[in-house]
Amino acid sequence: GRGGRRAGGRAGQMAHLVAAVGMGADQVGAEVLIEALTAAMPGVGEQLAAAVRQAEADGTLDTWLAPMSTDPLGRLAAASQEQMAQARGVAGQLGGVGGLYLAYGLGMPDTPALSALRARIDELGLGQLLVAVATSMVNPFRLATVLSSCLVPEVAVVAGMLQALVARHAADGLLHRPDVPGGPEDFMREWLTALGAAATRGDCGTRQG
């Protein structure tokens, strides 16, 4: 409960987050909820912390958490057309960045700009979240959960921050290596050729890390 001893470690913090989403934020309180959120996404902790504290002060903390609840279809059904359009845009932004992050693990040739982008995503603690969003875009039920989460205004802030990050690194050529001639088309052709060769060899063409 809210006044009980806090579970230790990342697993314990995630348990508090699940409790808050599933049973109501009053089960844990704002400060414990903030710990759980910042453990999952340390790079955006300050923004989330401010939003959670303000929601608690306003008495709307459960409403703030509602889009992350275990009834994503119900939340989507209650959303307006404008809210749904915004949620789809946010999901697309997160999924796009997640796709770039995921593609490295699928053998896409690396570039200094891509490496720097991945490093910053790792610093923010958003890598696993972005990959989950990217892979959820082709799964109807999981997509509903993603869209429901994207109804939270603060998630849009995170998506905007990531888009600015991508734009900053894109200026250095995300899909272009300075030492290799050719543009993005040649870069992608090289990747597809490598994937085809990997399929012929019988491996997945994936890399670790």
N, C-alpha and C positions, 0 to 999 in steps of 0.2 A: 504494500500500500504506500500511500504518499509519505507517511511518516516513518516507514520501516527502513532497515539497513539496506544500503544500495549494494547491488550485486557488483562484483569486481570485474575488471577487464572489459575488452571490446564485446564479448559475448553477453555479458551482463547488461551493458549499455544498450545493445540491440534488443534485449529482452524488454527493457523499459520502453523502448520505442514501439515495439509490437504491442505492449500493454496499453500505451497511450492511444494508439490508433484503433485497437480493437475494443477497448473497454472504456475509453474516455481519458482525457488528459489529466483529470483530477486524480487518477490513480498514481501518478508519478510527480506531478508539479512541473512548473516551467524549467527550473534549473536542471533537474535530472534529464528532462527531455532535451535541453540544449546540449548536455554532455553527450547524449546518444547521437544527436544530429551532427555535432562537430566531429565525433569519432568516425562517422560514416563519410563526412565531407569536410575535412579540416580546412580546406582552402576557402570555404565560404561561410565558415562558422560565425564570424562577426555579423554578417547580414542576417543569417538565420536567427542568431541569438536576439538581435534587436526586434525582429518580427515576432518571435515567440513571446518575449517579455511584453511587447505592446499588446499582443492578442490576449495574454493573461490579464493585463491591466484593464482591458476593455471587456473582459468576460466572454471573449469569443474564441478561446483557444481550441475548443472542440470543433468549432466551425472551421478554424484554420486547418485542422488536421483532417477534416472530413474527406477531401478528395483523395487521401491516401488510405481510406478505409477498406474494409474487406468486401464492400459492395460497390465496386467501380461502375458497374452497369447502371445502378441506381443513381449514382452521382452524375453520370453522363446524361441520363434521361432527364435529370432536373436542371441541367445546364442550359443556358440560352444559346441561340445560334451564334451570337458574338463570342461567347465564352468558348464554345466548341471550336470556332475558327481560330481563336487565339491559341487554344490548347494544341490543335493540329500543327500550327506554325511552330510552337515551342518544341513539340515532339520531333518535328522534322529537323529543327536545328540541332537538337541533342543527338538524334540518330545519325545525322550527317557527320558530326564530329566524331561520334562513336565509331562510325564506319571507317574513318581515316585511321583511328587508333587501332581498330581491329585488323585492318588490312595489313599492317606491319607483321602481325602474327601469321598472316596467310601468305607470307613470302613477298609482299610488295617491295620493290627496291627502295632503299632508304635514301633520304636526302638530309642535309643539315637542318633545313627548315622543319621537316617532319620530325626529326629527332628532338629538336628544341620544343616543338609542340607537345610531343608525348611526354617529355620531361616535365613540362609545366603542368600538364594534366595529372601526372603522378604526384607532383607537389601538392596539388589541390585535393588529391584523394578521390578524384572523379573517374578514374579509369574503368573500374568494374561497373559503375553505374552507367557510363556511356556505352560500354559494350552490351550491357543488358538491354538498354533502350534500342540500340541498333539491331540486335537479334530479335527483339520483340515485335518489330515493325511488320514481320511476316506471319505472326501468330495472332489470330483474332482475339482470343481471350486475354493474352498478355498485352496486346495493343490497347485493349480497353483499360487495363490497369495503368499503362503508361499515360494514356490520355487523361485519365482521372487525376493522376498525380500532377500532370501539366496544367491543371486548373488552378493550382496554387500559384499566386502571383510571384512569390519569391523564386519559384522554379524558372519563370520567365526571365528573372534577373540573372540567374545562373546561365541560362541559354544565351542571353545577350552578351554576357561577359566572355563566354566561350567563342561566340562569333567574332567578337572584337579580337580575341587572341588569334583565331585562325586568320583573320584579315591581316593582322600584323605580321605573321610569319609568311603569309602568302606573298607579301611584298618581296620576300627573298626567294620565292619559287618553291612552293610546296612539292610540286611534281616535276622538279627539274634539278639535276645535279650540275653544279658549275663546271665540273671536269668532264662532263659527257655531252657531246653535241646533241641537238634535237630538243623539241619542246615536250609538253605534256602528252601529246599523242604518241610520240616515240617512247616515252616513259611507260605509258600504259601498255603499249605493244610489247615492250620488254617483259613486263610483269606477266601478261597473258602467255607469252612464249615460255616463260619459266614455269608457269603453272601447268601448261601442256606437257612440258618435259617431265615435270614431277609426276603427272598422272601416268605417263608412259613407264616411268620407273617403278610405279606402284606406291609412291609415298604421297603425302598431302602437300608438300611444298611449304610446310609451316615452319616457323621458328619459335624458339622460346624467348620469354622476356618481353 
